[in-house]
Each structure stands twice: as C-alpha cells, then as structure tokens.
Amino acid sequence: MGTEFSRDDLLPPVLPDWRGVLAEGVAAGRAITRSHTAFHRFRDVASQHEWAMRRRAEGRGRTIINIGMPDWALTKAALAEIWDRFEEAGLPPPDAYELILERRMGLPAALREAAPQETGPALWTEDDWMDLGRTVPIQPQAPLIGSPASFENTLCGLAAGLDTIGNFANFVNRYPYWDDEVGQIASVLRALGAMSAHRETGVVADSYLEDGHSGVFADFRSIVGWAMFERRLVEGLCGAAYAPAFGGLTSDPFLHAAVFLALESTGPADGVIDGYYHGDTVGHVESMDRNLALFVNDATVSLAADAQFGWGAAYLPTPLTERERVPGTSDILEVHRLTRAIEPHAREMAARIDWSETEALGADIAEGANTWLGRLDDYLATNGIDLADPLELMLATRRMGAVAIERIGLGTEAEFAHPTELTQMSLEAREREIARVSQSSAARLDGIGVAVASTDVHHFAKLVIEGVLEERGARIVDGGLAVDPEALLDRALEADCAAVVATTHNGWALNFGDRLAAARGRRGAGITLVMGGVLNEDAGKGSNAELPRDVTPDLNARGIVTTNDLLELVTVLAETAPRA
Ligand code: B12
C-alpha cells in the first residue's frame, strides 16, 4: 500500500462547511434536557466524570460491565439479576455498563429493520432508550458515535441521561450496505457538537483505541499518537471532552499500564481518564483454568496500576469465555465478583510493585507518539488537508487507511519498536500455519483465484488466511473488510476467482452466508464458497436464549463449506477448478 495521496485522492471537490455542520449539532444538543439516571441519583452526582473524580480522591477505583444480550428485554433482565446478586452478597455494585449494541444500530433508524442482524440488542422505541438509565443504578454507556447514525443516536442517548458516549474510533469503519462516507462523517461531527453542548455537566466522547484504525496499528506509538490526533480533533476543534479507552488486545498487564501512562502524559495535566481500562481479550485459550489464571493476573496488576497512578479509569473485567462467544449473565457475574475479591489485594500490592520499568516504557512510547503525530501533521498539511477542519481530517484519514497512516507516522523507524500484541500473535499464527501447511502433503494452488474477505471489522484472521494461500501459490483477490455479501461475490466473479473465502466474527454468519449463497444462485455461478471464524448467530430475537447458536449445519445446507482449519481450506480449494 502506497503512502502517496493528494488532496484530490482523499476528498471530494465540494464538502459542507464544517462550522455549519457542527453548529447544527450544538443547537440540537442545547435543546435536549438530559435525564437524571438511577445511577446519578444513587451516587448523587451529575455524571460519571464527577463520580470518577470522587473515587480518585478517595483512592478507589471504578468497574464497568460489557453487556449485550440478543435483545433489550434480555439485557434488562440480566442487569437486574447482576444488581440483585451484588446486593445479596453485600458487594459494591459495578459502576457502569457498556451496552454492546448490534451493529445495525449504527444505521439510520429507518434502515435498521431490513439490515442484517448480528449479536447484541437493538433499541426500537423511545421507551427502550429511556429504560437504559432507569433499569438499575448502574450508569449506561454505549457506542453511539462513529457510525452513520451518530447524530440521531447521540440525541436519544443524551435525553436518556448517558454521559459517556463512544466509540469515536469507529468513524473509519464501514457499516453494512452504507457507502455515503461524507454523510457518516457529517453525522459524527453533529454528534460531537451535541455532546459539546453538555460538556460542562460531564458528558464525554469515548474512543476505544483498539477499534477502527487504532485496532490495526502494529506499534503502540501509533496508538498513542492517534489518541493525540483524536483528542485534538474532538476537544480542540469540536469542543467536546475526549475520553480514551484501551486494553483489550494486550495481554501483558504491565504493557497495558505503560500505554495508559503514555496516554495520561500526552493528555491534559491533571485529567482523569474517563474511558475504560479493558481487561485482556486475546490471551484466552481452551483451558478455563488457564483463563482464570490470566484473568487474576490481569485484574490484579490493572487495579494496582490504577490505584498507584490514580487515572480514574473504570476496569472492565473480561469473562473467561471471551474466545468462544458473547458472554451470558453468569459469565459476567463470575468475573465481576472476582474483581471485587481481588481489589483489596491489588490496592495493597500497588506500592510494593517496582513500576520503574513500566514508567520508562510509558515515557518512551509517549515520546515516540509525539514524533509520530508531528510526521502525520506534516504529511497532511503538505498534501493540502486543513489541520483546522475536522471534517477534512476525518474523511482524509479514513480514506488513507491505517496501514498507510502508520507508515507515515513511524517514518524511517517503521520497524515496530513497540509492537502491539495481537499483531504479533497474528503474525506468529501466520508463520506457524504456513510452516504446518508447507510441511504437509497439501496440494499447491498455483493460478487458482481466491477472493478473501472479512464480513466485519475483524481483520487478523484474514491476514493469516492470505499468508497461507499465498504461500501455496494462489492468486489472492482482496475481498475487503466489512464487505456486503453481494458486493463480495461480484468482486470475486469479476476477478475470475474459483472461490470466495470469508472469515466472520460478528455473529451474523448465517445471515451473511444466506445472502452470499443467494447471490451465487442469482448469478448462476459455480464458484466455491467457504466460511470460517465464529460461525454463530443469536438463537432468534425473542427466543429468550442468552447465548448464540452454532449455525454450521445451516451454512452447509446452503452449499457453503465451513472450516477453521487452514490445511483443510487448502484441500478444499485444490479441488476447485481454476477459472483463469
Ligand atoms: C480483536 C477483536 C476485536 C477487535 C478487532 C480489531 C481488528 N482490527 O481486527 C475489535 C475490538 C475492533 C472488535 C470489535 C468487535 N467485536 Co471482537 N473480538 C476480537 C477478539 C478479541 C480476537 C479476534 C482476533 O482477531 N483473533 C486473532 C485471529 C488471528 O484469530 P481468529 O480470529 O480466532 O482466527 C483464527 C482461526 O479462528 C482461523 N479462522 C478465522 N476465520 C477463518 C476462516 C477460514 C475459512 C479458516 C480456514 C480459518 C479461519 O484462522 C485464525 C488462525 O489463527 C475476539 C475474542 C477472541 N479472543 O477470539 C473478539 C470477538 C470475535 N468479537 C466479538 C464481537 C461481538 C465484536 C463486536 C461485534 C462487538 C460490538 N457489537 O461492538 C465488534 C465489531 C463491530 C464491527 N464494527 O464490526 C465477539 C464475537 C461473538 C460471537 N459471535 O459470539 C468475540 C468472540 C468476543 C466475545 N466473546 O464477545 N473485536
């Protein structure tokens, strides 16, 4: 991928005036009266920000739940159960919950019903929205910004009393069947305007720095540099408060802490980190004993770091079942109760840990991030992008893509001095799989065209698959990320491919497969379809089942080959007739 872009490559000839767009958002925000939620009343605060400041002054931490059952009724019941179990046990309840909404909530409300379903709840009525803050005294927060529906969702969220609204990092992500990039970015800008109108009462825009571009970067300097870029855009240009969140894709809790130190030192002096401190989501293996040990290690060091450095970030414990599927109520309860049990030990341990190595690493990453941002700014300015125009900045960086941005930011130091863990793990997996396949008696795939795609934002498995197929001599066609099934099939047929290989994770495997197979049927094409990854889907909205179901047999019934084994994939592809 090149790093040579002109203004014309990145921006349309005419763009709306960003000041007018932002002002529309500010006016709409001012017209909203924010509800006082059950949490606000319970804690006697106006916002989580105020609560975080108070907890920090008391030397105490905060915790947050990630939750998203198949629909809002089930999610509500799960929240009530969590609240009751904590009360029964006499334990302090979690402070907040992040509602992991279905991705179609990112589309304008009028398009949602016909859009593909994934795991997680959607909010359909005003009552659903208002329920968010009155169900239990645990403060709701949700990923409402970044998507094409940022503005309308943010207005609903503000009215419901939400005070922490994310996920800004998502502004670079594509949503199903939505190609109006300018419309999406303008909606984000209006949403930031609406939030800025409530900044004084503690409303913040959070950004999960392992999503969007920052979820693809291979070096921690890029992640922290990107956070600085986002902060300047959100706070400096749009007037809303910025709250970075980080941690899920990093298993080493000390590395985790070093990145938080870098985020703190590159942010405003004495700022509380309103975002969350995500527990490890990538170290999990099949053994639950091992996952429990990983969790205890992660929670102890993370809580100790927050106690030591007083960031005020909310710790988000990761359920032990993370690798398999979205969690149910008991999975969530288990790790939150364990967190409460670990807290006193972590606080006690904080001062006894020698943090000097972590502090030095944090300082090094922060210094690298400063240089990184300087290079990105120079590049953008030299290529005619206005550094004072948030609309131009968001559109241009979205179109440049993460890989090119990282190359620009790291400059000649592009050797990844502070490599991110999931990137490393995925590169190692790729090497391992290449070695396994090449040492086997697997057939060569020379000349066989294969379109490889991800059905959603998860891109690491795609890299592993492409590496193995390339080594076997296949002609790889980039099927894209977050691609629509019909577009993927068209792309594959245009490029004369013998097969489509799709990796999927979001819990819409059957929905995607169904549409892909139907498109093949309509085109009368004999192309082979293969899917792998997390092959599940909600058991049916309203079925009252919390956990998703495996849809492998349904995919097979539609003539789609399913496998998670790279060697088996090679065998399947070798049996397809080369088309070119
Ligand atoms: C990293 C990650 C993310 C990152 C992705 C960053 C990026 N740029 O890729 C971020 C934080 C952005 C993310 C977001 C989301 N995520 Co996520 N994510 C993960 C995580 C932690 C790791 C996945 C990964 O990349 N692993 C590394 C790769 C190399 O391994 P792999 O994917 O397992 O693939 C291997 C094999 O399975 C195989 N394979 C995979 N596909 C295929 C296909 C074929 C044909 C073959 C042969 C082999 C094969 O090849 C690889 C070999 O090493 C998993 C949990 C986990 N620990 O697995 C959750 C997980 C996949 N995510 C999940 C969800 C729900 C989401 C969201 C939809 C949540 C939400 N509603 O906001 C969003 C996506 C929103 C969107 N815009 O699309 C769920 C899926 C749940 C389910 N279906 O039951 C999981 C399981 C977490 C959970 N327990 O809830 N996520």
Residues whose N, C-alpha, C, O or C-beta is under 5 A from the ligand:
A	BS01	B12	I100 L101 T119 G120 N173 E210 D211 G212 G215 V216 T281 V282 T321 E322 R323 E324 R325 V326 P327 S426 A429 D456 V457 H458 H459 F460 A461 V464 A502 T503 T504 H505 N506 G507 V530 M531 G532 G533 V534 P548 T563 N564 D565 L566 L569
